[in-house]
Amino acid sequence: MKYFPEIIRILENFRERRTETVDTDFRGQTDNKEFLLYDGIRSGIFPNDSEAAEALYESPLTDTRYSSTKNRLKVRILNSLFHLNLRRAGFSESAQAFYLTHRNIFIVDVLMGLGAFSVAKNIAEKNLHLAQKFALTDVALAMVIALRRQASNMGRAKEFDHYNLLVKQFARAYQDELLSNEYTDRIAMIFRRYIGDHSKFAAQFEAYETELRGLLNETSTYTFRLNYYRIVVRARQASGRLAEVIEGARQGIAFLESYPELLQKERVADFWLYQLNSYRDIQNFEGAREAAEKCEVLYNKGSNGWFSFMESNYYLLMNTLRFEEANALYSEVTVHARFDVQGEIYNERFEIYKFFLHLALETLPGYKPPEKPLRFNFDAMVRRADELKHDKPGMNMVLRFAQVLHLFDQHNYDPIDDLMEPIQNYRTRYIRASSTEQSTIFFRLLKIMVKYSYDYKDCLRMGSKLHTRLKTETFENVDPEQEVQILPYAWLWDWILERMKERESGSKR
C-alpha cells in the first residue's frame, strides 16, 4: 500500500479505456475480425494484405475497414509485449530476468519522469539487484544512473556519491563489454559474409583476442568473459589450429559452468559444437560423437543453433558411414517448419548433401530406391557454383567433385576429361593445398582415373599409395572452410574402383 498513492495519482490523470491484448478472451472471439486477421497471419493463410482484405471484407486492401482492423490488431500486439509470462511459457530464469529487468527500466523512467520518485527508487533498487545477479550490465548501469539522479533530486549527498561511484565502475565495465560485443559481432559478420576461406582474417581475430586478454581482470563482466572465449575459439578456427579450438571450447564450457545461476544450455552447446566440428575435421570420430551427443541434449529443436548442429552431425554420420542415420537426419531437417527460413545458402547446401546421400544409400545391401526418385537439378547447381566462385571454395570444390562422380556414374567420360583443367585452375586460384591435403590427394586420384582411361587394374595400381595415405594418415592442419568432406575421400575412391571393376566384368549394380 505504501507506494500505491503515488501510482494512483499518476493514473488518475489518464482515464484510459481497457488495455487490449492478445489474451485468452481474445483468442476465443472466433467471429472477431481482429482475431481472424491474427489467426490468418499466424497460420500462414494470409501471406499479404491483399489476401487478408479480400478474405475478411471482400474488398481491396485500401478499404478503411481493413486498415482500421489492422491498426487495432497492431496496438493489441504491441500492448501484449508488456504482459508476457516467460515462466509459464517455459523460459529459463535468465531469460525471465532479461525480460523483467528491461521492462522495469521503462517503468522506472516513466515513474521518475512523472514525479513518483519513491516508488521509482524502490523498483530501481530491486531491479539493480536482479541485474547484478544475472550479469545484465546495461540494466545495472541504467539503474545506478537513475538512482544517482533520484539522490540528487532528494539532496542526499552521501547517497549520490555512492551511486556516482557505481556509475563509473559499471560504465568502465560496460565500455569493455561493448568492445567485446563489437569484436564478436564483427567476427560473426565476417563468417556469414565470407563463407569460404577465413585464414586471411586470422591475424585480425588474433589481434582482437590479444586486446581483450589485456583488458581481462577480476572486475570484467560475465558477458565480456563469454565474448572473450568465443573470440578465442573463432581466432583459432580461422587459422586452422583445430586442437587449440577444442582446448578453447573446453575453457569456454568451464567458464560457463562456473556460473550455474547464469547457465544457458544453448551457450554451452555452441562450445560443444566447436568441438564436434574440430574433432570431425581431424578425424577423431570418438571425440566428435561425444560432442554430438552433448549437442543433441542441449540444443532446442528448431532453433538456429539446432540447424547448425544438425548440419555438422550430418557430416559426422556420413564420414563414419552411418548412412541410414544420415538419411533420417536429412529428412528431419528438410521437413522442419523452419527449414526454409534458414536461408538460401543453407538450403542450397542440403541440395548438395542430397546428391552424396543418394550415392551412399545405393551402396547399402537391400537398399530400395524411393518410389519417387530424389530430384536433383545437377546442372543448375553447377551453374550456381560458377556464379558464386570464391563465395565458398570448399563447397564449390565438393560440387565440382560431385559433377565428376555424377558423369562417371552415367558412363559419360568425355566431359570428365574436359573438367580436369578447370578444376585444377580453380584449386590453384581459390584453394590452399597446405590445409586441404585430403582433397588434394583425391583430385590426384581423379587425374589418375582420367589418365589411365578408367581402367580398373591400372587405377588400382597407380592410385594405391595415395589411397593408402587417405586411409591411414592423420591430417591435423585442416581448413574446415576449404576442406569440405561430405563423404570420406578414401570411401569415394573405393566406390569408383568398385564401379570400374563391375563394368569391366560386365556385372550390374
C-alpha positions as CSV (number, residue, x, y, z in Angstrom):
1,M,0.0,0.0,0.0
2,K,3.0,2.3,0.7
3,Y,3.6,3.2,-2.9
4,F,0.1,2.9,-4.3
5,P,-0.9,6.6,-3.7
6,E,1.9,7.8,-5.9
7,I,1.0,5.5,-8.8
8,I,-2.8,6.1,-8.4
9,R,-2.2,9.9,-8.5
10,I,-0.5,9.4,-11.9
11,L,-3.1,7.1,-13.3
12,E,-6.0,9.4,-12.4
13,N,-4.6,11.9,-14.9
14,F,-5.2,9.5,-17.8
15,R,-8.6,7.7,-17.6
16,E,-7.6,5.0,-20.1
17,R,-10.0,2.6,-21.7
18,R,-9.4,-1.1,-21.3
19,T,-5.9,-2.1,-22.5
20,E,-6.4,-4.6,-25.3
21,T,-4.0,-7.5,-25.5
22,V,-3.8,-10.9,-27.2
23,D,-5.2,-12.8,-24.2
24,T,-7.4,-15.8,-23.6
25,D,-10.6,-13.8,-24.2
26,F,-9.3,-12.5,-27.5
27,R,-8.4,-16.0,-28.7
28,G,-11.9,-17.1,-28.0
29,Q,-13.5,-14.5,-30.2
30,T,-13.5,-16.6,-33.4
31,D,-16.0,-14.2,-35.1
32,N,-14.0,-11.1,-34.4
33,K,-12.3,-9.6,-37.5
34,E,-9.2,-8.7,-35.4
35,F,-8.8,-12.3,-34.3
36,L,-9.5,-13.7,-37.8
37,L,-6.7,-11.4,-39.1
38,Y,-4.4,-12.5,-36.2
39,D,-5.1,-16.2,-36.7
40,G,-4.8,-16.0,-40.5
41,I,-1.3,-14.4,-40.2
42,R,-0.3,-16.9,-37.5
43,S,-1.4,-19.9,-39.6
44,G,0.1,-18.6,-42.9
45,I,-3.4,-18.3,-44.6
46,F,-2.8,-14.5,-45.1
47,P,0.7,-14.0,-46.7
48,N,0.0,-10.4,-47.6
49,D,-2.5,-7.5,-47.0
50,S,-4.3,-8.1,-50.3
51,E,-5.4,-11.6,-49.5
52,A,-6.3,-10.7,-45.9
53,A,-8.5,-7.8,-47.0
54,E,-10.2,-9.9,-49.7
55,A,-10.9,-12.8,-47.2
56,L,-12.1,-10.5,-44.4
57,Y,-14.1,-7.8,-46.3
58,E,-14.2,-9.0,-49.9
59,S,-12.5,-5.7,-50.8
60,P,-9.1,-4.3,-51.7
61,L,-6.5,-3.5,-49.0
62,T,-7.4,0.2,-49.4
63,D,-10.7,-0.4,-47.7
64,T,-10.8,1.7,-44.4
65,R,-12.4,-1.2,-42.6
66,Y,-9.4,-3.4,-43.2
67,S,-6.9,-0.7,-42.3
68,S,-8.7,0.0,-39.0
69,T,-8.8,-3.6,-38.1
70,K,-5.1,-3.9,-38.9
71,N,-4.2,-0.9,-36.8
72,R,-6.3,-2.1,-33.8
73,L,-4.5,-5.5,-34.0
74,K,-1.1,-3.8,-34.2
75,V,-1.9,-1.9,-30.9
76,R,-3.2,-5.1,-29.3
77,I,0.0,-7.0,-30.3
78,L,2.4,-4.2,-29.0
79,N,0.4,-4.0,-25.7
80,S,0.8,-7.7,-25.3
81,L,4.6,-7.4,-25.3
82,F,4.4,-5.7,-21.8
83,H,2.4,-8.6,-20.4
84,L,4.4,-11.8,-21.3
85,N,4.7,-14.6,-18.7
86,L,8.0,-16.1,-19.6
87,R,7.9,-18.5,-16.7
88,R,4.6,-20.1,-17.8
89,A,6.0,-20.3,-21.3
90,G,8.9,-22.4,-20.0
91,F,11.8,-19.8,-20.5
92,S,14.9,-20.0,-18.3
93,E,15.4,-17.9,-15.2
94,S,18.0,-15.9,-17.0
95,A,15.6,-15.2,-19.9
96,Q,12.9,-14.2,-17.4
97,A,15.3,-11.8,-15.7
98,F,16.3,-10.3,-19.0
99,Y,12.6,-9.6,-19.8
100,L,11.7,-8.3,-16.4
101,T,14.7,-6.0,-15.9
102,H,14.4,-4.4,-19.3
103,R,10.7,-3.8,-18.7
104,N,11.5,-2.3,-15.4
105,I,13.8,0.2,-17.0
106,F,10.8,1.6,-18.8
107,I,8.7,1.7,-15.6
108,V,11.4,3.4,-13.6
109,D,12.0,6.1,-16.2
110,V,8.2,6.8,-16.6
111,L,7.7,7.0,-12.9
112,M,10.6,9.4,-12.4
113,G,9.5,11.4,-15.3
114,L,6.0,11.8,-13.8
115,G,7.3,12.6,-10.3
116,A,6.7,9.3,-8.5
117,F,10.3,9.2,-7.0
118,S,9.7,7.0,-4.0
119,V,8.2,4.1,-5.9
120,A,10.7,4.6,-8.8
121,K,13.6,4.3,-6.3
122,N,12.2,1.1,-4.8
123,I,11.8,-0.6,-8.2
124,A,15.2,0.6,-9.3
125,E,16.9,-0.8,-6.3
126,K,15.3,-4.2,-6.8
127,N,16.0,-4.1,-10.5
128,L,19.7,-3.3,-9.8
129,H,19.9,-6.4,-7.6
130,L,18.3,-8.6,-10.2
131,A,20.5,-7.2,-12.9
132,Q,23.7,-7.9,-10.9
133,K,22.5,-11.4,-10.1
134,F,22.0,-12.2,-13.8
135,A,25.0,-10.2,-15.2
136,L,23.0,-7.6,-17.1
137,T,25.5,-4.8,-17.1
138,D,23.4,-2.4,-19.3
139,V,20.5,-2.7,-16.9
140,A,22.6,-2.2,-13.9
141,L,24.2,0.9,-15.4
142,A,20.8,2.3,-16.2
143,M,19.6,1.7,-12.7
144,V,22.5,3.3,-10.9
145,I,22.2,6.4,-13.1
146,A,18.5,6.6,-12.2
147,L,19.3,6.2,-8.5
148,R,22.0,8.8,-8.7
149,R,19.5,11.2,-10.3
150,Q,17.0,10.4,-7.6
151,A,19.6,11.1,-4.8
152,S,20.3,14.4,-6.5
153,N,16.6,15.3,-6.5
154,M,16.3,14.5,-2.8
155,G,19.5,16.4,-1.9
156,R,21.2,13.2,-0.4
157,A,25.0,13.8,-0.9
158,K,26.2,10.6,0.6
159,E,23.8,8.5,-1.4
160,F,24.7,10.5,-4.5
161,D,28.4,9.8,-4.0
162,H,27.7,6.0,-3.5
163,Y,25.8,5.7,-6.8
164,N,28.1,8.0,-8.6
165,L,31.0,5.6,-7.8
166,L,28.9,2.7,-9.0
167,V,28.0,4.6,-12.2
168,K,31.7,5.0,-13.0
169,Q,32.5,1.3,-12.2
170,F,29.7,0.0,-14.3
171,A,30.4,2.4,-17.1
172,R,34.1,1.2,-17.4
173,A,33.0,-2.4,-17.3
174,Y,30.3,-1.8,-19.8
175,Q,32.7,0.0,-22.1
176,D,34.9,-3.1,-22.2
177,E,31.8,-5.2,-22.7
178,L,30.7,-3.1,-25.6
179,L,34.2,-3.6,-27.2
180,S,33.9,-7.4,-26.8
181,N,30.4,-7.2,-28.3
182,E,31.8,-5.3,-31.3
183,Y,34.5,-7.8,-31.9
184,T,32.2,-10.7,-31.5
185,D,29.7,-9.2,-33.9
186,R,32.4,-8.3,-36.4
187,I,33.7,-11.9,-36.5
188,A,30.1,-13.3,-36.8
189,M,29.5,-10.9,-39.7
190,I,32.7,-12.0,-41.4
191,F,31.8,-15.7,-41.0
192,R,28.4,-15.0,-42.5
193,R,29.6,-12.7,-45.3
194,Y,32.6,-14.7,-46.4
195,I,31.5,-18.3,-46.4
196,G,34.8,-19.6,-47.7
197,D,38.5,-19.2,-46.6
198,H,38.8,-17.3,-43.3
199,S,42.5,-17.6,-42.9
200,K,43.0,-14.1,-44.3
201,F,41.2,-12.8,-41.2
202,A,43.2,-14.9,-38.7
203,A,45.6,-12.1,-37.8
204,Q,42.7,-9.7,-37.3
205,F,40.9,-12.1,-35.0
206,E,44.0,-12.8,-33.0
207,A,44.5,-9.1,-32.5
208,Y,41.0,-8.9,-31.0
209,E,41.9,-11.8,-28.7
210,T,45.1,-10.2,-27.6
211,E,43.4,-6.8,-26.9
212,L,40.6,-8.4,-24.9
213,R,43.1,-10.5,-22.9
214,G,44.9,-7.3,-21.9
215,L,41.6,-5.9,-20.6
216,L,40.6,-9.1,-18.7
217,N,40.6,-8.6,-14.9
218,E,38.7,-9.5,-11.8
219,T,36.0,-6.9,-12.4
220,S,35.4,-8.0,-16.0
221,T,31.7,-8.7,-16.7
222,Y,30.2,-12.1,-17.4
223,T,29.4,-11.0,-21.0
224,F,32.9,-9.7,-21.6
225,R,34.4,-13.1,-20.5
226,L,31.9,-15.0,-22.6
227,N,32.7,-13.0,-25.7
228,Y,36.4,-13.4,-25.0
229,Y,36.1,-17.2,-25.1
230,R,34.0,-17.0,-28.2
231,I,36.7,-14.9,-29.9
232,V,39.5,-17.3,-28.7
233,V,37.7,-20.2,-30.5
234,R,37.0,-18.2,-33.7
235,A,40.5,-16.9,-33.9
236,R,42.0,-20.4,-33.7
237,Q,39.3,-21.7,-36.1
238,A,40.3,-19.1,-38.7
239,S,43.9,-20.1,-38.5
240,G,43.2,-23.8,-38.8
241,R,44.6,-24.7,-35.3
242,L,41.9,-27.3,-34.6
243,A,43.5,-28.9,-31.5
244,E,43.6,-25.4,-30.0
245,V,39.9,-24.8,-31.0
246,I,39.0,-27.8,-28.9
247,E,41.0,-26.6,-25.9
248,G,39.5,-23.1,-26.2
249,A,36.0,-24.6,-26.4
250,R,36.7,-26.6,-23.2
251,Q,37.8,-23.5,-21.4
252,G,34.6,-21.7,-22.5
253,I,32.5,-24.5,-21.1
254,A,34.4,-24.5,-17.8
255,F,33.8,-20.7,-17.6
256,L,30.0,-21.1,-18.3
257,E,29.7,-24.0,-15.7
258,S,31.4,-21.8,-13.1
259,Y,28.2,-19.6,-13.2
260,P,25.4,-22.1,-12.7
261,E,22.9,-19.4,-12.0
262,L,23.5,-18.0,-15.4
263,L,23.9,-21.2,-17.3
264,Q,22.0,-21.4,-20.6
265,K,22.0,-24.7,-22.4
266,E,22.5,-23.4,-25.9
267,R,25.5,-21.3,-24.9
268,V,27.2,-24.5,-23.6
269,A,26.0,-26.3,-26.8
270,D,27.8,-23.8,-29.0
271,F,31.1,-24.7,-27.4
272,W,30.4,-28.4,-27.8
273,L,29.6,-27.7,-31.5
274,Y,33.0,-26.1,-32.0
275,Q,34.5,-29.3,-30.6
276,L,32.3,-31.5,-32.8
277,N,33.4,-29.8,-36.0
278,S,37.1,-29.8,-34.9
279,Y,37.2,-33.4,-33.8
280,R,35.5,-34.4,-37.1
281,D,37.8,-32.4,-39.3
282,I,40.9,-34.1,-37.7
283,Q,39.1,-37.5,-37.9
284,N,38.8,-38.1,-34.2
285,F,35.4,-39.5,-34.6
286,E,35.1,-40.8,-31.0
287,G,35.5,-37.2,-29.7
288,A,33.1,-35.9,-32.4
289,R,30.4,-38.5,-31.4
290,E,30.7,-37.4,-27.7
291,A,30.3,-33.8,-28.7
292,A,27.4,-34.6,-30.9
293,E,25.6,-36.4,-28.0
294,K,26.1,-33.3,-25.9
295,C,24.7,-31.0,-28.6
296,E,21.7,-33.2,-29.1
297,V,20.7,-32.8,-25.5
298,L,21.5,-29.1,-25.1
299,Y,20.1,-27.6,-28.3
300,N,16.4,-26.8,-28.5
301,K,14.9,-28.4,-31.6
302,G,14.1,-25.9,-34.3
303,S,16.5,-23.2,-33.0
304,N,19.1,-21.7,-35.3
305,G,21.8,-23.5,-33.3
306,W,20.0,-26.8,-33.7
307,F,20.1,-26.4,-37.5
308,S,23.8,-25.7,-37.4
309,F,24.3,-28.8,-35.2
310,M,22.2,-31.0,-37.5
311,E,24.3,-30.0,-40.5
312,S,27.5,-30.8,-38.6
313,N,26.1,-34.1,-37.4
314,Y,25.2,-34.9,-41.0
315,Y,28.8,-34.6,-41.9
316,L,29.8,-36.8,-39.0
317,L,27.3,-39.5,-39.8
318,M,28.3,-39.5,-43.5
319,N,32.1,-39.6,-42.7
320,T,31.5,-42.6,-40.3
321,L,29.4,-44.4,-43.0
322,R,26.2,-44.3,-40.9
323,F,24.1,-43.6,-44.0
324,E,20.7,-44.7,-42.8
325,E,21.0,-42.4,-39.7
326,A,22.2,-39.6,-42.1
327,N,19.1,-40.2,-44.2
328,A,16.8,-39.9,-41.2
329,L,18.6,-36.7,-40.1
330,Y,18.3,-35.3,-43.6
331,S,14.5,-35.9,-43.6
332,E,14.1,-34.5,-40.1
333,V,15.8,-31.2,-41.1
334,T,14.3,-30.7,-44.5
335,V,10.7,-31.3,-43.4
336,H,11.0,-29.0,-40.4
337,A,8.8,-25.9,-40.4
338,R,11.8,-23.6,-40.0
339,F,14.0,-25.2,-42.7
340,D,13.1,-22.6,-45.4
341,V,13.8,-19.6,-43.2
342,Q,17.4,-20.8,-42.7
343,G,18.4,-19.0,-45.9
344,E,19.2,-19.7,-49.4
345,I,22.8,-20.8,-48.8
346,Y,21.8,-23.3,-46.1
347,N,19.1,-24.8,-48.3
348,E,21.5,-25.0,-51.3
349,R,24.0,-27.0,-49.2
350,F,21.3,-29.5,-48.4
351,E,20.7,-29.9,-52.2
352,I,24.3,-30.9,-52.5
353,Y,24.0,-33.2,-49.5
354,K,21.1,-34.9,-51.2
355,F,23.4,-36.0,-54.1
356,F,26.0,-37.6,-51.9
357,L,23.4,-39.2,-49.6
358,H,21.7,-40.8,-52.6
359,L,25.0,-42.1,-53.9
360,A,25.9,-43.6,-50.4
361,L,22.4,-45.1,-49.9
362,E,22.6,-47.0,-53.2
363,T,25.6,-49.0,-51.8
364,L,23.7,-50.4,-48.9
365,P,22.6,-54.1,-49.1
366,G,18.9,-54.4,-49.8
367,Y,18.5,-50.7,-50.5
368,K,15.2,-49.9,-52.2
369,P,15.1,-46.6,-54.1
370,P,12.1,-44.4,-53.2
371,E,9.0,-44.7,-55.3
372,K,9.5,-41.0,-56.1
373,P,13.2,-40.6,-57.2
374,L,15.2,-37.9,-55.4
375,R,15.0,-34.8,-57.5
376,F,18.4,-33.2,-58.0
377,N,19.0,-30.4,-60.6
378,F,22.7,-31.0,-61.0
379,D,23.2,-28.6,-64.0
380,A,21.6,-25.8,-62.0
381,M,23.8,-26.5,-59.0
382,V,26.9,-26.4,-61.1
383,R,25.8,-23.1,-62.7
384,R,25.2,-21.7,-59.2
385,A,28.8,-22.7,-58.2
386,D,30.2,-20.9,-61.3
387,E,28.3,-17.8,-60.4
388,L,29.5,-17.7,-56.8
389,K,33.1,-18.7,-57.5
390,H,35.1,-17.6,-54.3
391,D,32.0,-17.3,-52.1
392,K,32.5,-20.8,-50.6
393,P,35.6,-22.5,-52.0
394,G,35.3,-25.7,-50.1
395,M,31.7,-26.4,-51.0
396,N,32.3,-25.4,-54.6
397,M,35.2,-27.9,-54.7
398,V,32.9,-30.6,-53.4
399,L,30.3,-29.7,-56.1
400,R,32.9,-30.0,-58.8
401,F,33.9,-33.4,-57.5
402,A,30.2,-34.3,-57.4
403,Q,30.0,-33.3,-61.1
404,V,32.8,-35.7,-61.9
405,L,31.2,-38.5,-59.9
406,H,27.8,-37.9,-61.5
407,L,29.3,-38.1,-65.0
408,F,31.3,-41.2,-64.1
409,D,28.2,-42.9,-62.7
410,Q,26.4,-42.1,-66.0
411,H,29.3,-43.6,-68.1
412,N,29.8,-40.1,-69.6
413,Y,33.6,-40.0,-69.6
414,D,34.4,-37.4,-72.2
415,P,33.1,-34.4,-70.2
416,I,35.2,-35.6,-67.2
417,D,38.4,-35.2,-69.3
418,D,37.4,-31.6,-70.1
419,L,36.8,-30.8,-66.4
420,M,40.2,-31.7,-65.1
421,E,41.9,-28.5,-66.2
422,P,39.2,-26.1,-64.9
423,I,39.2,-27.9,-61.6
424,Q,43.0,-27.6,-61.4
425,N,42.7,-23.8,-62.2
426,Y,40.0,-23.4,-59.6
427,R,42.1,-25.1,-56.9
428,T,45.1,-23.1,-57.8
429,R,43.2,-19.8,-57.5
430,Y,41.0,-20.4,-54.5
431,I,42.2,-23.4,-52.5
432,R,45.3,-23.6,-50.3
433,A,46.9,-27.0,-50.8
434,S,48.7,-27.0,-47.4
435,S,45.5,-27.1,-45.4
436,T,43.4,-29.3,-47.9
437,E,45.7,-32.3,-48.2
438,Q,42.8,-34.8,-48.4
439,S,41.0,-33.2,-51.3
440,T,44.4,-32.6,-53.0
441,I,45.1,-36.4,-52.8
442,F,41.6,-37.2,-54.1
443,F,42.0,-34.8,-57.0
444,R,45.3,-36.6,-57.9
445,L,43.4,-39.9,-57.9
446,L,40.8,-38.5,-60.2
447,K,43.6,-37.4,-62.6
448,I,44.9,-40.9,-62.4
449,M,41.5,-42.2,-63.3
450,V,41.4,-40.0,-66.4
451,K,45.0,-40.6,-67.4
452,Y,44.6,-44.4,-67.4
453,S,41.2,-44.3,-69.2
454,Y,39.1,-45.6,-66.3
455,D,40.9,-49.0,-66.3
456,Y,40.3,-50.8,-63.0
457,K,43.7,-52.5,-62.7
458,D,45.8,-49.5,-63.7
459,C,43.9,-47.2,-61.4
460,L,44.1,-49.7,-58.5
461,R,47.9,-50.0,-59.0
462,M,48.7,-46.3,-59.7
463,G,46.5,-45.0,-57.0
464,S,47.5,-47.4,-54.3
465,K,49.9,-45.2,-52.4
466,L,47.7,-42.2,-52.5
467,H,44.7,-44.3,-51.4
468,T,46.7,-45.7,-48.5
469,R,47.6,-42.2,-47.4
470,L,43.9,-41.3,-47.3
471,K,43.1,-44.3,-45.2
472,T,46.0,-44.2,-42.8
473,E,47.4,-40.7,-42.4
474,T,46.2,-38.2,-39.8
475,F,45.6,-34.7,-41.2
476,E,45.6,-32.1,-38.4
477,N,46.4,-28.9,-40.4
478,V,42.9,-28.6,-41.9
479,D,41.0,-25.5,-43.1
480,P,37.4,-26.5,-42.3
481,E,36.0,-23.9,-44.8
482,Q,38.1,-25.2,-47.7
483,E,38.4,-28.9,-46.9
484,V,34.7,-29.8,-47.0
485,Q,34.4,-33.6,-47.0
486,I,30.9,-34.9,-47.2
487,L,31.9,-38.5,-47.8
488,P,35.4,-39.8,-46.9
489,Y,37.6,-39.4,-50.0
490,A,39.0,-42.9,-49.3
491,W,35.5,-44.3,-49.5
492,L,34.8,-42.4,-52.7
493,W,37.9,-43.9,-54.4
494,D,36.8,-47.4,-53.3
495,W,33.4,-46.6,-54.8
496,I,35.0,-45.6,-58.1
497,L,37.2,-48.7,-58.2
498,E,34.2,-50.9,-57.5
499,R,32.2,-49.3,-60.3
500,M,35.2,-49.8,-62.7
501,K,35.5,-53.5,-61.7
502,E,31.8,-54.1,-62.2
503,R,31.8,-52.5,-65.6
504,E,34.8,-54.4,-66.8
505,S,33.4,-57.7,-65.6
506,G,30.0,-56.8,-67.2
507,S,28.1,-57.1,-63.9
508,K,25.4,-54.7,-62.9
509,R,25.0,-52.8,-59.7
